[in-house]
Amino acid sequence: MGTAALIRTALADAQIYLRKWQEWERTDKKDPSKQPARDLKLEALTRALRGEVPALFIANREDDISTAIRKDADVLLFDGDPFEYTSHVESVLVNGQISYRRR
């Protein structure tokens, strides 16, 4: 399964998890057996779904980068490891359009 498919699946699972908790919050919460199970991984993704924190996905393979660009994602292209302090941003794409290119 490709990276984009894994991300879509994880976000869909987080959306279902969020709905279950929203439904639980609307009840009187008297029956603890009906309370959804906690899942910290999905909880972190629900924060991104609600717009509380940005979601950041790092892609190193060409096909993953192409998928991100086709999906009009905001993309930063580095000349090396993005976590290495000596790396530089080569290009920035916002909504699928180049907004910065290093000279």
N, C-alpha and C positions, 0 to 999 in steps of 0.2 A: 504494500500500500504506500502511495506517495505521501510526502510530507503534508501537502495541502489537504489531502483526504483525512489524515490523522488529526490535523487542526480542526477541520470541519466537524469530525466526529466528536472531538473533545468539547467543542463549543456547543454542539447540539446536546450532548450529555449534560453540560452545565446549565443549559436553558431548561431542560426537564427538571433538573435538581432545584433550580431557582423557583420554578412553578410549584413544585411540591412544597417547598418551604413557604411560599406566599400563601398557598391554600391552608397550610397548617396555621399560619399567623392569623388567618381570618376566622378560625374556629375558636371555641372556648378553651381549648387545650387541656381538657379534663382527662382525656384518655391517652396516657403516655405511650401506649402500644401503637398508636397511629402516628406518632411523631416520626418524621423521616430520619433516617440514619445520617450522621454527620460524615462528610467526605471533604477533607481539607483541600485536596487538589481541585475539586469542583467548586468549592467555596471561593478559592482564589480566582478562578475563571469567572465566577458570577460577578465579582467586583469589576472586571473588565466589561462584561456584558451590560452592567448598569452605568458604565461610563465613569466610574469612580477612579479607575487607574487605566493607563494605556496598556494595550497588549503589544508585546514586542516579540517578534519571531526572527530568529537569525537563520539565514539560508546561505549555504556555501556552494551548493550544486547549481549548475546552470539551469536545469529544468525547474528547480524550485524558485529561482530568481525570476525566470520567465513567467511562471505562474503568478507570482506576486505582482508583476508588472501588468499582466493581462487582467488581473482583478482590480486594477486601479489602486493598489496599495501604495502607501507612502514608503519609499525604498531609499536606503542609503547604501551606496556602493563604495567600499573601502579598497585601498591598495594592499591591504594585509589583514591580519587578525583585528577585528573591531575592538577587541579588549586590550590590544597592545598599544601602548602610548606613542609608539613611533609610527603607527598607521595614520593615514590621511583619508578624508572623505574625497572620493573621486567625482561622484555625481550624486545628486539628490533628485528623486522623482516624487512629485506630489500629485495624487490623483492620476497617476499614469503619465504625467507630463514632466519633462526635464525642467527643473527649476534652478539647478546649479550644476555647473561642470567645472572641475578644477582645470586651471590652465597650466 
